[in-house]
Amino acid sequence: MGVIKSAIKIGHIPAVIWGAPASKIYLYLHGQNGSKEEAAGLADILCRSGFQILSIDLPEHGERQEGPSDFAPWDVVPELNFIMDFIKSQWIEVSLYANSIGAWFGMQSFRDEPLQNCLFVSPVIDMKQMIQNMMRRANVTEKQLQNEKTIITSFGQTLSWNYWRYAVEHPVIKWNAPTKILYGEKDGMTDFDVVRQFADKFHCKLTVMENAGHWFHTEQELDFLERWVMANSFIP
């Protein structure tokens, strides 16, 4: 028998609640090109351990391919604050599971929330540095980006002046939630030194998988991810 799955809407935001009623929940935040359905694997692991999972479609993803909101912090952060208010009205213990840029959105939104536990997989931590890396790769200067406002790169990413300014003005300087990080040794999006420094500064438990990239998708990577979740989803 599979995990109970209930499709709901929180305001205008499509969401899924996974698992039988419980007092503990993980909010699942997907990364770029993800969706709320991605949480099925996590639900298979955690819902049999007394948790529920709430997953949502972030703007421009899943059921929200078309709509007024952008996959950008000025739209995502207010939405996540709204989602958190809903969660706190329904559940007692709230934890966070986030992939890639979902972790950065989570840290922008929940720095003052008393989260029980956080599981970050391939987290984007320093958005300013990541955009700088993309600008160097695209041979784009800050002045050029300021003048043109948006630049589509040859490797498919769109550079945005507004996004750059937000990243500069909103570094992650506060994060108190107990956090475990899973990082792939060959992650090409976030430098290992950035992850290590973040883990040291905020007392996070860091696990590195050899030969893994940014997206955990092979059978070996998914097996490692499952064992990591099982070992780190509870606070000792």
C-alpha positions in Angstrom: 0.0 0.0 0.0 1.4 3.4 -1.0 1.6 6.6 1.0 -1.6 8.5 1.4 -1.6 11.5 -0.9 -4.0 14.5 -0.8 -3.9 17.3 -3.4 -4.8 20.6 -1.9 -4.5 24.3 -2.6 -3.1 26.7 -0.1 -4.5 30.0 -1.4 -3.6 29.8 -5.1 -0.6 27.5 -4.5 -1.0 23.8 -5.6 0.3 21.5 -2.9 0.3 17.8 -1.8 0.1 16.5 1.7 1.7 13.0 2.0 1.1 10.5 4.8 -1.5 9.8 7.5 -2.4 12.6 10.0 0.5 13.4 12.3 1.8 16.2 14.5 5.2 16.4 12.7 5.7 17.6 9.1 8.5 18.3 6.7 8.0 21.1 4.1 9.6 20.0 0.8 11.0 22.6 -1.4 12.1 21.5 -4.9 14.9 23.1 -7.0 14.9 24.5 -10.5 12.8 22.3 -12.9 11.4 20.4 -10.0 7.8 20.0 -8.8 5.8 19.0 -5.7 5.6 15.4 -7.0 9.3 15.0 -6.4 8.5 14.5 -2.7 7.2 11.0 -3.3 10.6 9.5 -2.6 10.9 11.4 0.7 7.4 10.5 1.6 8.1 6.8 1.2 10.9 7.1 3.7 9.5 9.5 6.3 5.8 8.9 6.4 6.2 5.5 7.8 8.3 7.1 10.6 5.5 9.3 11.9 5.9 12.4 9.7 3.8 14.0 7.1 5.2 15.8 4.1 3.9 19.0 2.5 5.2 19.7 -1.0 4.3 22.7 -3.1 4.9 23.9 -6.7 7.0 27.0 -6.7 6.3 29.7 -9.3 6.9 28.7 -13.0 7.0 25.0 -11.9 4.6 22.0 -11.8 1.1 23.2 -12.2 2.3 26.8 -12.2 4.1 27.0 -15.6 1.9 29.9 -16.4 1.1 32.6 -13.9 1.9 36.1 -12.6 4.6 35.0 -10.1 8.3 34.7 -10.9 10.7 32.0 -9.8 12.5 34.8 -7.9 12.9 35.7 -4.2 10.7 38.7 -4.3 7.8 36.4 -5.2 8.9 33.2 -3.6 9.8 34.5 -0.1 6.3 36.0 0.6 4.7 32.8 -0.7 6.8 30.7 1.7 6.0 32.9 4.6 2.3 32.4 3.7 2.9 28.6 3.5 4.6 28.6 6.9 1.7 30.4 8.5 -0.6 27.7 7.2 1.7 24.9 8.4 2.0 26.3 11.9 -1.8 26.4 12.1 -2.0 22.7 11.4 1.1 21.0 12.8 3.1 21.1 16.0 6.7 20.3 14.8 7.9 21.7 11.5 11.0 20.7 9.6 12.4 21.6 6.2 13.7 19.5 3.3 15.1 21.5 0.4 16.9 20.9 -2.8 19.4 23.2 -4.5 18.0 26.7 -4.9 15.0 25.6 -2.7 17.5 25.7 0.3 18.4 29.3 -0.5 14.7 30.3 -0.8 14.1 28.5 2.5 17.0 30.4 4.3 15.7 33.7 2.9 12.2 32.9 4.3 12.6 31.0 7.5 15.7 32.5 9.3 13.5 33.4 12.3 11.4 30.2 12.4 11.9 27.6 15.1 12.4 24.7 12.7 13.0 21.3 14.3 15.4 20.0 11.7 16.6 20.9 8.2 17.8 18.5 5.4 19.6 20.4 2.6 20.5 18.4 -0.6 23.0 20.2 -2.9 22.1 23.5 -1.4 22.6 26.8 -3.1 24.1 28.9 -0.3 25.8 31.9 -1.7 23.7 33.2 -4.5 25.9 36.2 -5.1 28.9 33.9 -5.8 26.9 31.6 -8.0 25.7 34.5 -10.2 29.3 35.9 -10.3 30.4 32.5 -11.6 27.8 32.6 -14.3 28.7 36.1 -15.2 32.4 35.1 -15.6 31.4 32.1 -17.6 29.2 34.3 -19.9 31.9 37.0 -20.0 29.3 39.6 -18.7 30.4 42.5 -16.5 28.3 44.0 -13.7 28.1 47.2 -15.6 26.8 45.4 -18.7 24.2 43.6 -16.7 23.1 46.9 -15.1 22.7 48.4 -18.5 20.9 45.6 -20.2 18.9 44.4 -17.2 18.6 40.8 -18.4 21.0 38.7 -20.5 20.4 35.2 -21.8 23.6 33.2 -21.7 24.8 30.7 -24.2 24.4 27.9 -21.5 20.7 28.6 -21.0 20.6 30.7 -17.8 19.2 34.2 -17.7 21.2 36.8 -15.9 19.1 39.4 -14.2 20.2 42.7 -12.7 17.3 42.7 -10.2 18.2 39.2 -9.1 21.9 40.2 -8.8 21.0 43.2 -6.6 18.8 41.0 -4.4 21.6 38.5 -3.9 24.0 41.2 -3.0 21.6 42.8 -0.5 20.4 39.5 1.1 23.4 37.3 2.1 22.6 34.5 4.5 24.0 35.8 7.7 21.6 34.1 10.1 20.6 30.5 10.3 20.0 28.9 13.6 18.0 25.7 12.7 19.7 22.3 13.2 20.8 21.5 9.7 22.3 18.5 7.9 23.8 18.9 4.4 24.3 16.4 1.6 26.8 17.6 -1.0 28.1 15.9 -4.1 31.8 15.9 -4.5 31.5 17.0 -8.2 28.8 19.6 -7.6 29.3 22.2 -10.3 26.9 24.8 -8.9 28.2 25.4 -5.4 31.9 25.4 -4.5 32.8 23.0 -1.7 34.6 25.8 0.3 31.3 27.7 0.4 29.4 24.7 1.7 32.2 23.9 4.2 32.4 27.4 5.5 28.6 27.6 5.9 28.6 24.3 7.7 31.3 25.4 10.1 29.7 28.8 10.8 26.3 27.5 11.5 27.3 24.1 13.0 25.8 22.0 10.3 26.5 18.3 9.8 28.1 18.0 6.3 28.1 14.7 4.3 30.0 14.5 1.0 29.2 11.8 -1.5 32.2 10.9 -3.7 31.7 11.3 -7.5 28.2 12.6 -7.1 27.1 15.8 -9.0 24.6 18.5 -8.1 21.5 16.4 -9.0 21.2 13.1 -7.2 19.6 10.8 -9.8 21.6 7.6 -10.4 20.6 4.4 -8.6 23.7 4.6 -6.5 23.1 8.3 -5.6 19.5 7.7 -4.7 20.4 4.8 -2.5 23.0 7.0 -0.7 20.4 9.8 -0.4 17.8 7.4 1.1 20.3 6.2 3.7 21.3 9.8 4.5 17.7 10.8 5.0 17.0 7.9 7.3 20.1 8.7 9.4 19.5 12.4 9.6 15.7 13.1 9.7 15.4 12.9 13.4 17.1 15.2 16.0 19.3 13.0 18.3 
